[in-house]
Amino acid sequence: METNIKPICETGFKIPGDNGHAHRTDTGWYGKGVYFSEYPAYFMANIQGATQLLLCQVLPGKAYQCTKLIHGHSLMKSYDSHVSLCKKELVIFNKYHILPQYIVHYQPNAG
């Protein structure tokens, strides 16, 4: 959501579960972390009217490949992140592994 971009740039990402912070949309299909994708269209299809995208660098470390939905699960032991079943989503659990880099402004395709 575009309204989140400025606060994220000012204070960083808030990880669900840290200091009582909760998920804003759901419990997280692949764990309670912050979701990223290298495929912008994957997420943009679900956001109506958005015209900005926050491009970030993330450090996935040792990633756990999910084999099923693990709603709201914490980070798997001995891993640093989770990868979704379709391999298009990366779930990060440590705010220090996320570095916002650019705010990309775009116009949705009308056709």
C-alpha distances in whole Angstrom, upper triangle without the diagonal:
4,5,6,7,10,11,11,13,15,16,15,13,14,16,16,20,20,22,21,17,16,13,11,11,15,17,16,19,20,20,18,16,13,13,13,15,17,17,13,14,14,11,10,13,11,8,9,10,7,10,8,9,10,13,15,18,19,22,23,26,28,26,27,27,26,28,27,24,24,22,21,23,24,24,28,31,32,28,25,23,22,22,21,24,23,22,19,17,18,17,18,19,20,18,21,21,17,17,15,17,15,12,13,13,14,15,15,18,20,22
4,5,5,8,10,10,12,14,15,15,14,15,18,19,22,22,23,23,19,18,16,14,15,18,21,20,22,23,23,21,19,16,15,15,17,18,18,14,16,17,13,12,14,13,10,11,10,7,8,6,8,9,12,15,18,20,23,24,28,30,28,29,29,29,32,30,27,28,25,24,27,27,27,30,33,34,30,27,25,25,24,24,27,26,25,21,20,20,20,20,22,22,19,22,21,18,17,14,15,13,10,11,10,12,13,14,18,19,22
4,6,7,8,9,11,12,14,14,13,14,17,18,21,21,21,21,17,17,16,13,15,18,21,20,23,24,24,21,19,16,17,17,19,21,21,18,19,20,16,15,18,16,12,13,12,10,11,10,11,11,15,17,20,21,25,26,29,31,29,31,31,30,33,32,29,28,26,24,27,27,27,31,34,34,31,28,26,26,26,26,29,28,27,24,22,22,21,21,22,22,19,22,22,19,18,15,17,15,12,14,14,15,17,17,21,23,26
4,6,6,6,9,10,11,10,9,11,14,15,18,17,18,18,14,14,13,11,13,17,18,18,21,22,21,18,16,13,14,15,17,19,20,17,19,19,15,15,18,16,13,15,14,12,13,11,11,10,13,14,17,18,21,22,26,28,26,27,28,28,31,29,26,26,23,21,24,23,24,27,30,31,28,24,22,23,23,23,27,26,25,22,19,19,18,17,18,18,15,18,18,15,15,12,15,14,12,14,14,17,19,19,23,25,27
4,6,5,6,9,10,9,10,12,15,17,20,19,20,20,17,17,16,14,16,19,21,20,23,23,22,20,17,14,14,14,16,18,18,15,18,18,15,15,18,17,14,16,15,12,12,9,8,7,10,11,15,16,20,21,25,27,26,28,28,28,31,30,28,27,25,24,26,25,25,28,31,31,28,24,22,23,24,24,27,26,25,22,19,19,18,17,19,18,15,17,17,14,13,9,11,10,8,11,12,14,17,18,22,24,27
4,5,5,6,9,9,11,13,16,19,21,20,20,21,18,19,18,17,19,22,24,23,26,26,25,22,20,16,18,18,20,21,22,19,21,22,19,18,22,20,17,19,17,14,14,11,11,10,13,14,17,18,22,24,27,30,28,30,31,31,35,34,31,30,28,26,28,27,27,31,33,33,30,26,25,26,27,27,31,30,28,25,23,22,21,20,21,20,16,18,19,15,14,11,12,11,10,13,13,17,19,21,24,26,30
4,5,5,6,7,8,10,14,16,18,16,17,17,14,16,16,15,18,20,22,21,25,25,23,20,18,15,17,17,20,22,23,21,23,23,20,20,23,21,19,20,20,17,17,14,14,12,15,14,17,18,21,23,26,28,27,29,30,30,34,33,30,29,26,24,26,25,25,28,30,31,28,25,23,25,26,27,30,30,28,26,23,22,20,18,19,17,14,16,17,14,14,11,14,14,13,16,17,20,22,23,27,29,32
4,5,5,4,5,8,11,14,17,15,16,17,14,15,15,14,17,19,20,19,22,22,20,18,15,12,14,14,17,19,20,18,21,21,18,18,21,20,18,20,20,16,17,13,12,9,12,11,14,14,17,19,22,25,24,26,27,27,31,30,27,26,24,22,23,22,22,25,27,28,25,21,20,21,23,23,27,27,25,22,20,18,17,15,15,14,11,13,14,11,10,8,11,12,11,14,16,19,22,23,26,29,31
4,6,6,8,11,14,17,20,18,19,20,17,19,18,18,20,23,24,23,25,25,23,21,18,15,16,16,18,19,21,19,22,22,20,20,23,22,20,22,21,17,17,13,12,9,11,10,13,14,17,20,23,26,25,28,29,29,33,33,30,29,28,25,27,25,24,28,30,29,26,23,22,24,24,26,29,29,27,24,21,20,19,17,18,16,12,13,14,11,9,7,9,9,9,13,15,18,22,23,27,29,32
4,6,9,12,15,18,20,18,18,20,17,19,19,19,22,24,25,24,27,27,25,22,19,17,19,19,22,23,25,22,25,26,23,23,26,25,22,24,23,20,20,16,16,13,15,14,16,17,20,22,25,28,28,30,31,32,35,35,32,31,29,27,28,26,26,29,31,31,28,24,24,26,27,28,32,32,30,27,24,23,21,19,19,17,13,14,16,13,12,10,12,13,13,17,18,22,25,26,30,32,35
4,7,9,12,15,17,14,14,16,14,16,17,17,20,22,22,22,25,25,22,19,17,15,18,18,21,23,25,23,26,26,23,23,27,25,23,25,25,22,22,18,17,14,16,14,16,16,18,21,23,26,25,27,29,30,33,33,30,28,27,24,25,23,23,26,28,28,25,22,21,24,25,27,31,31,29,26,23,21,19,17,16,14,10,11,14,12,11,11,14,15,15,19,21,24,27,28,32,34,37
4,7,10,13,15,13,14,16,13,15,15,16,19,20,20,19,22,21,19,17,14,11,14,15,18,19,22,20,23,23,20,21,24,23,21,24,24,20,21,17,15,12,13,11,13,13,15,17,19,22,22,24,26,26,30,29,27,25,24,21,22,20,20,23,25,25,22,18,18,20,22,23,27,27,25,23,20,18,16,13,13,11,7,9,11,8,8,8,11,13,14,17,20,23,26,26,30,32,35
4,6,10,12,11,12,14,11,12,12,13,15,17,17,16,19,18,16,13,10,8,11,12,15,18,20,18,21,20,17,19,22,20,19,22,22,19,20,17,15,11,13,11,12,12,14,15,18,20,19,21,23,23,26,26,23,22,20,18,19,17,17,20,22,23,20,16,15,17,19,20,24,24,22,20,17,15,13,10,10,9,6,9,10,8,9,9,13,14,15,17,20,22,25,25,29,31,33
4,6,9,7,9,10,7,9,9,11,14,15,14,14,18,17,14,11,9,8,12,14,17,20,22,21,23,22,19,21,23,21,20,23,24,21,22,19,17,15,16,14,16,14,16,17,19,21,20,21,23,23,26,25,22,20,18,15,17,15,15,19,21,22,19,16,15,17,19,20,24,25,23,21,18,16,13,11,10,9,7,10,12,10,12,13,16,18,18,21,23,25,28,28,31,33,35
4,6,6,9,9,7,8,8,11,13,13,12,12,15,14,11,8,6,6,10,13,17,20,21,21,23,21,19,21,23,21,21,24,25,22,24,21,19,16,17,15,16,14,15,15,17,18,17,18,20,19,23,22,19,17,15,12,13,11,12,15,17,19,16,13,12,14,16,18,21,23,21,20,16,14,10,8,6,7,6,10,11,11,13,14,18,20,20,23,25,27,29,29,32,34,36
4,6,8,7,5,5,5,9,11,10,9,9,13,13,9,6,6,8,11,14,18,21,23,22,24,22,19,21,23,20,20,23,25,23,25,23,21,19,20,18,19,17,18,17,19,20,18,18,20,19,22,20,17,15,13,9,11,10,11,15,17,19,17,15,14,14,17,17,21,22,21,20,17,15,11,10,8,10,10,14,14,14,17,18,21,23,23,25,27,28,30,30,32,35,36
4,6,5,5,6,8,12,14,13,10,12,15,14,11,7,8,11,14,18,21,25,26,26,28,25,23,25,27,24,24,27,29,27,29,26,24,22,23,21,22,19,20,19,20,21,20,19,21,20,23,22,19,16,14,10,11,9,11,15,16,19,17,16,15,16,19,20,23,25,24,23,19,18,14,13,10,11,12,15,16,16,20,21,24,26,26,28,30,32,34,33,36,38,40
4,5,6,8,11,14,16,16,14,15,18,17,14,10,10,12,15,18,22,25,27,26,29,27,24,26,28,26,25,28,30,27,29,26,24,22,23,20,21,18,19,19,20,21,20,21,23,22,26,24,22,19,17,13,14,11,13,16,17,19,18,16,16,17,21,22,25,27,26,25,21,19,15,13,10,10,10,13,15,15,18,19,23,25,25,28,30,32,34,34,37,39,41
4,6,9,12,15,18,18,16,17,21,20,17,13,13,15,19,21,25,28,30,29,31,29,27,29,31,28,27,30,31,29,30,28,26,24,25,23,24,22,22,22,23,25,24,24,27,26,29,28,25,22,20,16,17,15,16,20,21,23,22,19,20,21,24,25,29,30,29,28,24,22,19,16,13,13,12,15,18,18,20,21,25,27,27,30,31,34,36,36,39,41,43
4,6,10,12,15,15,14,16,19,19,16,12,13,15,18,21,25,28,30,29,31,29,26,28,29,26,26,28,30,28,30,28,26,24,26,24,25,23,24,23,25,26,25,25,27,25,28,26,23,20,18,14,16,14,16,20,21,24,23,21,20,21,24,25,28,30,29,28,24,22,19,17,14,15,15,18,20,19,22,23,26,28,27,30,32,34,35,35,38,40,42
4,7,9,12,13,12,13,17,17,14,11,11,12,15,18,22,25,26,25,27,25,22,24,26,23,22,25,26,24,26,24,22,20,22,21,22,20,21,21,23,25,23,23,25,24,27,25,22,19,17,13,15,14,16,20,21,23,22,20,19,19,22,22,26,27,26,25,21,20,16,15,13,13,13,16,18,17,19,19,23,25,24,26,28,30,32,31,34,36,38
4,6,9,9,8,10,14,15,12,9,10,11,14,17,21,24,25,24,25,23,20,22,23,20,20,22,24,23,25,23,22,20,22,21,23,21,22,22,24,25,23,22,24,22,24,22,19,17,14,10,13,13,15,19,21,24,22,20,18,18,20,20,23,25,24,23,19,18,15,15,13,15,14,18,19,18,21,21,24,25,24,26,28,29,31,30,33,34,36
4,6,6,6,7,11,13,10,7,8,9,11,14,18,21,22,21,22,19,16,19,20,17,16,19,21,20,22,21,19,18,20,19,21,19,21,20,23,23,21,21,21,19,22,20,16,15,12,9,12,13,15,18,21,23,21,19,17,16,18,17,20,21,21,20,16,16,13,13,12,15,14,18,18,17,20,19,23,23,22,24,25,26,28,26,29,31,33
4,6,8,10,13,15,14,11,11,11,12,15,18,22,21,20,21,19,15,17,18,15,14,16,18,17,20,19,18,17,20,20,22,21,23,22,25,26,24,23,24,22,24,22,18,17,14,12,16,16,18,22,25,27,24,22,20,19,20,19,22,22,23,20,17,17,15,16,15,17,16,20,20,18,20,19,23,23,21,22,23,24,25,24,27,28,30
4,7,8,11,13,13,11,12,11,12,15,17,20,20,18,19,16,13,15,16,12,12,15,17,16,20,19,18,18,20,20,23,21,24,22,25,26,23,23,22,20,22,20,16,16,12,12,15,17,19,22,25,27,24,23,20,18,19,17,19,20,21,18,16,17,15,16,17,19,18,22,22,20,22,21,24,24,22,23,23,24,24,23,25,27,28
4,5,8,11,10,9,11,12,12,15,17,21,21,20,20,17,15,17,17,14,15,18,21,20,23,22,21,20,22,22,24,22,23,22,25,25,22,21,20,18,19,17,13,12,9,8,12,14,16,19,22,25,22,21,18,17,17,15,17,19,19,18,15,16,14,16,16,19,19,23,22,21,23,23,26,26,25,26,26,27,27,26,28,29,31
4,7,9,7,6,9,11,12,15,18,22,22,22,22,19,17,20,20,17,18,21,24,23,26,24,22,22,23,22,23,21,22,20,23,22,20,18,18,16,17,15,11,9,6,5,8,10,13,16,19,22,19,19,16,14,16,14,16,18,19,18,15,15,12,14,13,17,18,21,21,20,23,23,26,27,26,27,29,29,30,28,31,32,34
4,5,5,5,7,9,9,12,14,18,18,19,19,16,14,17,18,15,17,20,23,21,24,23,20,20,21,20,21,18,19,17,20,19,16,15,15,12,15,12,9,8,5,5,8,10,12,14,17,20,17,16,13,11,12,11,13,15,15,14,11,11,9,11,12,15,16,20,18,18,21,21,24,25,24,25,27,27,28,27,29,31,32
4,6,8,10,11,10,13,14,18,18,19,19,15,14,18,18,15,18,21,24,23,26,24,22,22,22,21,22,19,20,18,20,19,16,14,13,10,12,9,5,6,4,6,8,11,12,14,17,20,17,17,13,10,11,8,10,12,13,13,10,11,10,13,14,17,19,22,20,20,23,23,26,27,26,27,28,28,29,27,29,31,31
4,7,8,10,9,12,13,16,17,18,19,16,15,19,19,17,19,23,26,24,26,25,22,21,21,20,20,17,17,14,16,15,12,10,10,7,10,8,6,5,6,7,7,9,9,10,14,16,13,13,10,7,7,6,9,11,11,12,9,9,7,10,11,15,17,20,18,18,21,22,25,26,26,26,28,29,30,28,30,32,33
4,6,9,9,12,15,18,19,20,22,18,17,20,21,19,21,24,27,25,27,25,23,21,21,20,20,17,17,14,16,15,12,11,12,10,12,11,8,6,6,5,4,6,7,9,12,15,12,12,9,7,10,9,12,15,14,15,11,10,7,9,9,12,15,17,16,16,20,21,24,26,26,27,29,30,31,30,32,34,35
4,7,9,13,16,19,20,21,22,19,17,20,22,19,20,23,26,24,26,24,21,20,21,19,19,16,17,15,17,17,15,14,15,13,16,15,12,9,8,5,6,6,8,11,14,16,14,13,10,10,12,12,15,18,17,17,13,11,8,9,7,11,12,16,15,15,19,19,23,24,24,26,28,29,31,29,32,34,35
4,6,10,13,16,18,18,20,18,16,19,21,18,19,23,25,22,24,21,19,17,17,15,15,13,13,12,14,15,13,13,15,14,17,16,14,12,11,8,9,8,8,12,14,16,13,11,9,9,11,12,16,17,16,15,11,9,6,5,5,8,9,12,12,11,15,16,19,21,21,23,25,26,29,28,30,33,34
4,7,10,14,15,15,17,15,13,16,18,16,16,20,21,19,20,18,15,13,13,12,13,11,12,12,15,16,14,15,16,15,19,18,16,14,13,11,12,12,11,15,17,18,15,12,10,10,12,12,16,17,15,14,10,8,5,5,7,9,9,12,11,9,12,13,16,17,17,19,21,23,25,24,27,29,31
4,7,11,12,12,14,12,10,13,15,13,14,18,20,17,19,17,13,12,12,11,12,10,13,11,15,16,13,14,14,14,17,16,14,14,13,12,13,13,13,16,19,19,16,13,10,9,9,10,13,13,12,10,6,6,5,7,9,12,12,14,12,11,13,13,16,17,17,18,20,21,23,22,24,27,28
4,7,9,9,12,10,9,12,14,14,14,18,19,16,17,15,11,10,9,9,10,8,11,10,14,16,13,15,15,15,18,18,17,17,17,16,17,17,15,18,20,21,17,14,11,11,10,10,14,13,11,8,6,5,6,8,11,13,13,14,12,10,12,12,14,14,15,15,18,18,21,20,22,25,26
4,5,6,9,7,8,10,13,13,14,18,19,16,17,15,12,11,10,10,11,10,13,12,15,16,14,15,14,15,18,18,17,18,18,18,19,19,18,19,22,22,18,16,13,12,10,10,13,11,9,6,5,6,9,11,14,16,16,18,14,13,14,14,15,15,15,15,17,17,20,19,20,23,24
4,6,9,9,10,12,14,15,16,19,20,18,18,16,12,12,9,10,10,10,13,12,16,17,15,17,16,17,20,21,20,21,22,22,22,22,21,22,25,24,20,18,15,14,12,12,15,12,10,7,8,9,12,13,17,18,18,19,16,14,14,14,14,14,15,14,17,17,19,18,20,23,24
4,6,5,8,9,11,13,14,17,18,16,16,15,12,13,11,12,13,14,17,16,19,20,18,19,18,18,20,21,20,22,22,23,24,24,23,24,27,27,23,21,18,16,13,13,15,12,10,7,9,11,14,16,20,21,21,22,19,17,17,16,16,16,16,14,16,15,17,16,16,20,20
4,5,6,6,9,11,11,14,15,12,12,11,8,10,9,11,14,15,18,18,21,23,20,22,20,21,23,23,22,23,23,23,25,25,24,26,29,29,25,22,19,18,16,15,17,15,14,10,10,12,15,17,20,21,20,22,19,17,17,15,15,13,13,11,13,12,14,12,14,17,18
4,5,5,6,9,10,12,13,12,12,12,11,13,13,15,17,18,21,21,24,25,22,23,22,22,23,23,22,24,23,24,26,27,26,28,31,31,27,25,22,20,17,16,17,14,14,11,12,15,17,19,23,24,24,25,23,20,20,18,18,17,16,13,14,12,13,11,11,15,15
4,6,6,8,10,13,15,13,15,15,12,14,14,16,17,17,20,19,22,23,20,20,18,18,20,19,18,20,20,21,22,24,23,24,28,28,25,23,19,17,14,13,14,11,11,8,9,12,14,17,20,23,22,24,22,19,20,19,19,18,18,16,17,15,16,14,15,18,18
4,5,6,7,10,13,11,13,12,10,12,13,14,17,17,20,19,22,23,20,21,19,19,21,20,18,19,18,19,21,22,22,24,27,28,24,22,19,17,15,13,15,13,13,10,9,12,13,16,19,21,20,22,20,18,19,17,18,17,16,14,15,14,15,13,15,17,18
4,5,5,8,9,8,9,10,9,11,13,15,18,19,22,22,25,27,24,25,23,23,25,23,22,23,22,22,25,26,26,28,31,32,28,25,22,21,19,17,19,17,17,13,13,15,17,19,22,24,22,25,23,20,20,18,18,16,14,12,13,11,12,9,11,14,15
4,6,7,10,10,12,13,12,15,16,19,21,22,25,24,28,28,25,26,24,23,24,23,21,23,22,23,25,27,27,29,32,33,29,27,24,22,20,17,18,16,17,14,14,17,19,21,24,26,25,28,26,23,23,21,22,20,18,16,16,14,13,10,11,13,14
4,6,10,10,13,13,13,15,17,19,22,22,25,24,27,28,25,25,23,22,23,22,19,21,19,20,23,24,25,27,31,32,28,27,23,21,19,17,18,16,18,14,14,17,17,20,22,25,24,27,25,22,23,21,22,21,19,17,17,16,15,12,14,16,17
4,7,6,10,10,11,13,16,18,21,22,25,24,28,29,26,27,26,24,26,25,22,23,21,22,24,26,26,29,32,33,30,27,24,23,21,19,21,19,20,17,16,18,19,20,23,24,23,26,24,21,22,19,21,19,16,15,14,13,13,11,13,15,17
4,6,9,11,13,16,18,21,24,25,28,28,32,33,30,31,29,28,30,28,25,27,24,25,28,29,30,32,36,37,34,31,28,26,25,23,24,23,23,20,19,22,22,24,26,28,26,29,28,25,25,22,23,21,18,16,15,13,12,10,12,12,15
4,6,9,12,15,18,21,24,26,29,29,33,35,32,33,32,31,33,31,28,30,28,28,31,32,32,35,38,39,36,33,30,29,27,26,27,25,26,22,22,24,24,26,28,29,27,30,29,25,25,22,22,19,16,14,12,11,9,8,11,11,14
4,6,8,11,14,17,21,22,26,26,30,32,29,30,30,29,31,30,27,28,26,26,29,29,30,33,36,36,33,30,27,26,25,24,26,24,24,20,19,21,22,23,25,26,24,26,25,22,21,18,18,16,12,11,9,9,8,8,11,13,16
4,7,10,13,16,20,22,26,27,30,33,30,32,31,31,33,32,30,31,29,29,31,32,32,34,37,38,34,31,28,28,26,26,28,26,25,21,21,22,23,24,26,27,25,26,25,22,21,17,17,14,10,8,6,5,6,7,11,13,16
4,7,10,13,17,19,23,24,27,30,28,30,29,29,32,31,29,30,28,27,29,29,29,32,35,35,31,28,25,25,24,24,27,25,24,20,19,20,21,21,24,24,21,23,22,18,17,13,13,10,7,5,5,6,9,10,13,16,19
4,6,10,13,15,19,20,24,26,24,26,26,26,29,28,26,27,26,25,27,27,26,29,31,31,28,24,22,22,21,21,24,22,20,17,16,16,17,18,20,21,18,20,19,15,14,11,11,8,6,5,7,8,11,12,15,18,20
4,6,10,12,16,17,21,24,22,24,25,25,28,28,26,26,25,24,25,25,24,27,29,29,25,22,20,20,20,20,24,22,20,17,15,15,16,15,18,18,15,16,15,11,10,7,7,6,5,6,9,11,14,15,18,21,24
4,7,10,14,15,19,21,20,23,23,24,27,27,26,26,26,25,26,25,23,26,28,27,24,20,18,19,18,19,23,21,19,15,14,14,15,15,17,17,15,16,14,10,9,6,6,5,6,7,11,13,16,17,19,23,25
4,6,10,12,15,18,18,20,21,22,26,26,25,25,24,23,23,22,21,23,25,24,21,17,15,17,17,18,22,21,18,15,14,12,13,12,15,14,12,12,10,7,5,4,5,7,9,11,14,16,20,20,23,26,28
4,7,10,12,16,15,19,20,22,25,26,25,25,25,24,23,22,20,22,23,22,18,15,14,16,16,18,21,21,17,15,14,12,13,11,14,13,12,11,8,6,5,6,7,10,12,14,18,20,23,24,26,29,31
4,6,9,12,12,15,17,18,22,23,22,22,22,21,20,18,16,18,19,18,15,11,10,12,13,16,19,19,15,14,12,9,10,8,11,10,9,9,5,5,6,9,10,13,15,17,20,22,25,26,28,31,32
4,6,9,10,13,15,18,21,23,22,21,22,21,20,18,15,16,17,15,12,9,9,12,13,16,19,19,16,16,14,10,10,8,10,9,10,9,5,7,9,12,13,16,19,20,24,26,29,29,31,35,36
4,6,6,10,12,14,18,19,19,18,20,18,17,15,12,13,14,13,9,6,6,8,9,13,16,16,13,13,11,8,8,7,9,10,11,11,7,9,12,14,16,19,21,22,26,27,30,29,31,35,35
4,6,10,12,15,19,21,21,20,21,20,18,16,12,13,13,10,8,5,7,10,11,15,18,19,15,16,15,11,11,9,11,11,13,12,9,12,14,17,19,22,24,26,29,31,34,33,35,38,39
4,7,10,13,16,18,19,18,20,19,17,15,11,10,11,8,5,5,7,9,10,14,16,18,14,16,15,11,12,11,12,13,16,15,12,15,18,21,22,25,27,28,32,33,36,35,36,40,40
4,6,9,13,15,15,15,17,17,15,13,10,9,11,9,6,6,5,5,6,10,12,14,11,13,11,8,9,9,11,13,16,16,13,15,18,20,22,24,26,27,30,31,33,32,34,37,37
4,6,9,12,13,12,15,15,12,12,9,7,9,9,6,8,6,5,6,9,11,13,11,13,12,10,10,11,12,14,18,18,16,17,21,23,25,27,29,29,32,33,35,33,35,38,38
4,6,9,11,11,14,16,13,14,12,10,13,13,10,11,9,6,5,7,7,10,8,11,10,10,10,13,15,17,20,21,18,19,22,24,26,28,29,29,32,32,34,32,33,36,36
4,6,7,8,11,13,11,12,11,10,13,14,12,13,10,7,6,6,6,9,9,12,10,10,10,13,15,18,21,22,20,21,24,25,27,29,30,30,32,32,34,32,33,35,35
4,7,9,12,15,13,15,14,12,15,17,15,16,14,10,9,8,6,10,10,14,13,14,14,17,18,22,24,26,23,24,28,29,31,32,33,33,35,34,36,33,34,37,36
4,6,9,12,11,14,14,13,16,18,16,18,15,11,11,8,7,10,12,14,13,14,14,17,18,22,25,27,24,25,28,29,31,32,33,33,34,34,35,33,33,36,35
4,6,9,9,12,13,13,17,19,17,18,15,11,11,8,8,11,13,14,12,13,13,16,17,20,23,25,23,23,27,27,30,31,31,31,32,32,33,31,32,34,34
4,6,6,9,10,10,14,17,15,16,13,10,11,10,10,14,15,16,14,14,12,14,14,18,21,23,21,22,26,27,29,31,31,31,33,33,35,32,34,36,36
4,6,9,11,13,16,19,17,17,15,12,13,11,13,16,16,17,14,14,12,15,14,18,20,23,22,22,25,26,29,30,30,30,32,32,33,31,33,35,35
4,7,10,11,15,18,16,16,13,12,14,13,15,18,18,18,15,14,11,13,12,15,17,20,20,20,23,24,27,29,28,30,31,32,33,32,34,36,37
4,7,8,11,14,13,13,12,10,13,13,15,18,18,18,15,14,11,12,11,14,17,20,19,20,23,25,28,30,30,31,33,34,36,34,36,38,39
4,6,9,12,11,11,10,10,13,14,17,19,19,19,16,14,11,11,8,11,14,17,16,18,21,23,26,28,29,31,33,34,36,35,37,39,40
4,6,9,7,7,7,7,11,13,16,18,17,18,15,12,9,9,7,10,13,15,14,16,20,22,25,27,28,30,32,34,36,35,37,39,40
4,6,6,8,8,8,11,13,15,18,17,19,16,13,11,11,10,13,16,18,16,18,22,25,27,30,31,32,35,36,38,37,39,41,42
4,6,8,10,11,14,17,18,21,20,22,19,16,14,14,12,14,18,18,17,20,24,26,29,32,33,35,38,39,41,40,42,45,46
4,7,10,11,14,17,19,22,20,22,19,16,15,14,13,14,18,17,16,19,23,26,28,31,33,34,37,39,41,40,42,45,46
4,6,8,11,14,16,19,16,18,16,13,11,10,10,11,15,15,13,16,19,22,25,27,29,31,34,35,38,37,38,42,42
4,7,10,14,17,19,16,17,14,11,9,7,7,8,12,12,9,12,16,19,21,24,26,27,31,32,35,34,36,39,40
4,7,10,13,15,12,13,10,7,6,5,6,9,12,13,10,12,15,17,20,22,24,25,28,29,32,31,33,36,37
4,7,10,12,10,11,8,6,5,7,9,12,14,16,13,14,18,19,22,24,25,26,28,29,31,30,31,34,35
4,7,8,6,8,6,5,6,9,12,15,17,18,15,16,19,20,22,23,24,24,27,27,29,28,29,32,32
4,5,5,6,5,6,8,12,14,17,19,21,18,18,21,22,23,24,25,25,27,27,28,26,27,30,30
4,5,8,8,10,12,15,18,21,23,25,22,22,24,25,27,28,28,27,29,29,30,28,28,31,30
4,5,7,10,13,16,19,22,24,25,22,22,24,24,25,26,26,25,27,26,27,25,25,28,27
4,6,8,11,14,17,20,21,22,19,19,21,22,23,23,24,23,26,25,27,25,26,28,28
4,7,10,13,17,19,20,21,18,17,19,19,20,20,21,20,22,21,23,21,22,25,25
4,7,10,13,16,17,18,15,14,17,17,19,19,20,19,22,22,23,22,23,26,26
4,6,10,12,14,15,12,12,14,15,17,19,20,20,23,23,25,24,26,29,30
4,7,10,11,13,11,11,14,15,18,20,20,21,24,25,27,26,28,31,32
4,6,8,10,7,8,11,13,16,18,20,21,24,25,28,27,30,33,34
4,7,9,8,9,13,15,18,21,22,24,27,28,31,30,33,36,37
4,5,6,7,11,14,17,20,21,24,27,29,32,31,34,37,39
4,5,6,8,11,14,17,18,21,24,26,29,29,32,35,37
4,5,7,11,14,17,19,22,25,28,31,31,34,37,39
4,7,10,13,16,18,20,24,26,29,30,32,35,37
4,7,9,12,14,17,20,22,26,26,29,32,34
4,6,10,12,15,18,21,24,25,28,31,33
4,6,8,11,15,17,21,22,25,28,30
4,7,10,13,16,20,21,24,27,30
4,6,10,13,16,18,21,24,26
4,6,10,13,15,19,21,24
4,6,10,12,15,18,21
4,7,10,13,16,18
4,6,9,12,15
4,6,9,12
4,6,9
4,6
4
